């Protein structure tokens, strides 16, 4: 039996960000399938309006499906998740309440405040990785939206993504990525925080410089890469319910040739096999 949400001890994730774009532009980025894939999923389908639906995919089995419950253009989008974000991390064998998502848009002088409320997360040790992984995801994705609208509005995005499942502790994998002799050679970042400038030379011999968006060891590192036409680069680690760690390396670019993206992906796939075993 699933208890009503008000009778369960549930938690919410709340993340907000200021975006230098008007509310109607932010709204369109949330509900238009063409715009969505320029900052969020790899594929999107939307049936607009109350009673409609949103289908978002990052490649099977990472798929989210939800029904639209609130549709107030330029102000408020609300959904109930039938297949929620982070479902692969969700504790099994429990009667979980449906999770809801609210996107709240408020005009600011010179832009928009977007607040995301993701509600319906349970409590207990088995929920912690799901809760923190989804929170880290929103922290990055809202920065991705802000970056897209500020730097690449109306431009299609190309993605390189390498994933590797491991039976290793997160701290060890993080060190192999981020240590002085790691794949990113980023040991000098130390206490770097959002807004700081960075420059590193990777194990592929590539030079990267730009601005740090997220530095959250040992789980997430995200930056802009100015010398790749202001692309976004992200390293993130997620521990599944079985204890298997998934290491992800991700590059989102705008206006770059596909040959460059595929070459980057291939180089890093080989390096991850060599470095992580």
N, C-alpha and C positions, 0 to 999 in steps of 0.2 A: 504493500500500500504506500502511495506517495502522499506525504502530509502536505497540506496547503503551505505555500511559501511563508505565510505569516506565522505558521506554527513551527517553522524550522529555524535553526540558528545559522543563518546564512550571511555571507559577506559580499561586498561589492568592491570592484576596482574602479577608481575614478582617476582619469588622466585628462589634463587640459593643456591647451597650447594656444598661443596668439599667432595668427597668420596674417601676413600683409596682403590680404585679398578681401574683396567685399563678400558679404554673406551669400549672395546668389552664386558666386563662383565656388565657394566652399560647398554649398548645397549640391551643386551639379557634380562636384568631385566625389560626393558621397553616394549619389544615386544613378549616375550615368555609367553604363557598362564600359564605354570607351575610356572615360576619365578614370574609372576605378582601376583599370589595369595599368594605368600610367604611374600609380603610386602604391597600390595595395596587392591584390591577388594577381595571378597569371591569367585567369579567365574569370569573366563575370557575366551573369544573366540577371536582369531585373524586370519584374512585372510591377509597375509603379502603382501607388495608391494603397489605401487601407484594404487589407485582404490580399494584397499582392505578395510578392516574394523576392528574396535575394539569394542567389546561388554564387558562391565564391570558391575558387579552386586554385590551389598551388601545386596541382598534379596529384592524382590518386596515390594514397587514400586521404590526403590532406584537403578535405572539402568541407565547407560549411554551408548549411541551408537554413533559412529562417523565413518566418512570415511577418509581413509588415503590419503593425498594429497602430502606429501613429504616423501621419503624413502631413506635416505642416510646413510647406515649402519655405526655405530660408530660415526656419526656426527650430524644428524638432522632427527627428526621425526616430521611430521606435520599432523594435522587432523582438519577436520571441524565437529563440533558436530551436529548431527541430533536430538538426545535427550541429552541435555547437563548435565554435573555435576551440581548439585544444582537445577535441574529443578523444584523440589517441592517448592522451595522458590521463583521462578521467578514470577515477577508481571504479573498478568493476564490482558487480555483486551488490550494488547499493541502489536504493530507490531515490534517484536524484531528481530534485525539482527542475523544471525547465529554467534555462537561463535567459535573461533579457538584456537587450542592448538599447541604450538611449544616446543619441547624438544631439547635443544641445548647442545651438548656434546663437551667439549674442554679438551684435555689432560693437566694435570698438572704434575709437578715433584712428583712422588710417588702416583699419582692417577688421578682423573678426576673432572672437574667442570661440574655440571649439572645445566642448567638454564631452568626454565619453564616459558613460556610466555602464559598467558591465556587471550585472547582478546575478546572484543565485549560486554562489560558490559555497560549498560546505566547509566544515572545519575538521581538524584532526590531521595527524601527520601525513596520511595518505593523500590529502588534498594540497599539501604545501607546494609541491613542485608544479602542479597544474596552475595553482593560483599565481605563483611567482613567474612562471613561464608566460602566461597570458598577459600579466602586467608588463613584463619586459617587452613582449610583442607590441602592445599598445604604445609603450614609450617610444619604440623605434618607428612604428608605422605612422604615428602623428608627426614625427619629425620628417619622415619620408614625404608625407603630404605637404608639409610646410615648404620643404626644399623643392618639390616638384612645382608648386604654384609660384614660388619666388623666382626660380631659375629656369624652368623648362616647360612652362604652361603651354598646353596644346601639342607637345612633342611626344611621340611614342617612345616607350621604354624597352630596352633589351636587357635580358637577365642572364647572368652566368651563376650557376649554383652547384656546389659540390657538397654531398652529405656523406658521412662515414659513421657507422655504428660501432661502438667500442665497449669493451669490458675493462675500462680504466677509470680511475677517479677524475673528477672534473679538474681538480687543481693540477694534476699531472698533465692532462691534455692542454690545459691553459698554458702551462709552462712551455710545452713543446711548440705552441703557437707563438706566445708572446715573450718568452724569455730572451735574454741577450743573444743566445745562439739559436733562437727559435725560427720558425718559418717566416715570421714577420720582423724579426730582429728588433722588437719593440721594447726591449727591457728598459730603455731610458725614459719611457713614458711616466713611470713612477706614479705620482698623484695627479696626473693630468685630468682635467675636468672639461665639461661641456663649454665650448667657446674657445678653448685653447688651440693654438696652432700646433701642427705636428709635421714631422718629416721622417720617413723611415725607408729603408731599403729592404725589400723582401728576398726570400730565398730564391726566387726566380730571377733576381737581378733587376726587378722593376723598382723604380723610385716612386714613392707616393708622398704627396704633401697636400695639406688642406686644413680642415677644422674638425675637431673632435665633437661628436654629437653625444656619444655615450661611452663611458669607460667604467665598467662595472665588473671587475674581476671577481670570481673566475667564470663568469657566465656570458658577458656580452661586451662587445667593442664595436662601435659604429662611427664612421667618419665620412666627411665629404672628401673627394679626391679632385682637387682643382686641376691637376695636370692630366686628368682624363675627362675633360670637358665637364667638370663638376659632377662626377658620378657619385654614387653612394656605395660604400664598402662596409660589410658587416661580418663579424665572427660571432657566433652564438652557440652555446652548449645547452642541451636539454636532456634531462634524465627521465626516462620513461618509467612506467609503473613496474616494469620487470627489473629495473636497476640498470638497464643498458643505456649508455650515454650516446647521444647523437651529436656529432660535431658538424656544424654547418658553416660554410664559407660562401658568401653571397656578394655579387657585384651587380648593381643596377646602373645602366648607362643610358644616355640620351644622345642621339646623333652620332653614334660610333658604328663602324662597319661590323657586320655579323662575323666576318672572319677573325676580327680582333677578339670578340667575345668568346667564340668557340676555342680560340687558341689559349686564352686565359683559363677557361674551364679545364681544358685538357692538361695544361701545365700543373694546375693545382690539384687535379685528381691524382696525377702521378706522385706529386710531392706528399700528399696526404697518405697515400699507400706506403710510401717509403718511411715517413716520419712517425706514423701512428700504427703501422703494422696491420 
